[in-house]
Amino acid sequence: MTSPVELDEWRARALRYTLIYVVLAVALMGLRFTTRDIRPALLTLRDERATLQAQKRDLQVALQTSTSAARVRNWALDNGMIDFARAKKETASFEALPPPPALPEHRALEVTTQWR
């Protein structure tokens, strides 16, 4: 047979464990309530990221087609530039640059050792 002291200890322990369980359950429910907007925001951001990545791919393709060598050449010719193969080539002579000024002479490093 169990004594009344053991029964009281068991009841106190059961009450403590029940209160701990209730506090944890309330804390978890409160945490879930405060973070309820995070998942929809993450889903929205994921969709926006996918849209931006697709837009980036499309813009990269458009950039590569607009900067191709043939398009740049056609644009240059349309704007009055001359093809290098047909351009008049002249030679020119350049004067030599004057020599740089002489560097100041530095003294040689002198070390004196003094023993005590």
N, C-alpha and C positions, 0 to 999 in steps of 0.2 A: 504494500500500500504506500502511496506517495504522501509525503508530509505537506502541510499547508505552506511551508516555506518554499519548498521546491515548486509547488503549484504557482505561487506568487512570482517566483523568479521566471518561470516559463511564460506566464502571462505578460510580465514586463518585457521580456525578450521578444515575444511575439508582437507586442504593441510597438516596440522600437523598430523592428523589421518592417512592420506594416507602414509606419510613419515614413521610414526611409524610402520605401517603395512608392508611396504616394507623392513624396517630395520629388523624387526622380521623375515620376510620370508627369507631374505638373511642369517641371523644368523642361522636359523634352517637348511637351505640348506647347509651352510658351516659345521655345526655340523654333519649333516648326511654324508657329504663327508669325513670328517676326521675320522668318526667311521665306515666306510664301511667295514673294514677288521675284525671287532670284531665278528660279528655273524658267519662268516665261521670258524673263529678260535675256537669259543665256540662249534660249532657243531663238529669240529674235536676233541676237548678235550673230549666232551661227548662220542664220539665213542671210543676213546682211554681208557677212564675210564671204559666203559662197557667191553672192551676187557681185561683190567687188572683185573677187578672183576671176570670174567669168568676164567682167568688164576689162580687167587688166589684160587678160589673154587677147581679147578683141583689139584693144588699143595697141598691144605689141605687134599684132599682125598688121594693123593699119600703119604703124610706124615703119615696119620693115618694108612694106610695099611702097610707102611714100618716099623712103630714103634709098631706094634701090639706085644703082649706078645709072641705069637707063633714064629714070625719071629726073635725076639730078642733071644729067647731060642735056636732056630736052629742055629743062627749065633754064639752064645756062644759055643755050643757043637761042631760046625764045626771048631772053632778056639782053641780047646783043653781045654776049660773050663769044670769043673766037676760040675755035678748037685749037689745041696746042700744036697739032700736026700742021695746021695751016697758018699759024701765027708767024709773023715776020720775026726772025731771030737776029739779034745783033750782039756783037761782042763789045765789051767795054773793059777798059783798063782802070785799075784802082791804084791809088797811091798807097805806099806802105805806111803803116801807122808809125808815129814817132816812137822811139824806144822809151820804155818806162823809166821814170827817174831812178837814179841809183839809190839803193837802200843805204841807210846810215850804217856806218861800221859799228859793230858791237865789240865791246871789250871781251877778251877771253875770260872765261870763268877762272877765278883764282881762289884757291882754298888754302887757308892757313891752319895748321894743326898746332895746338899748344897743349903740351902735356903738363900736368900739375904734379 
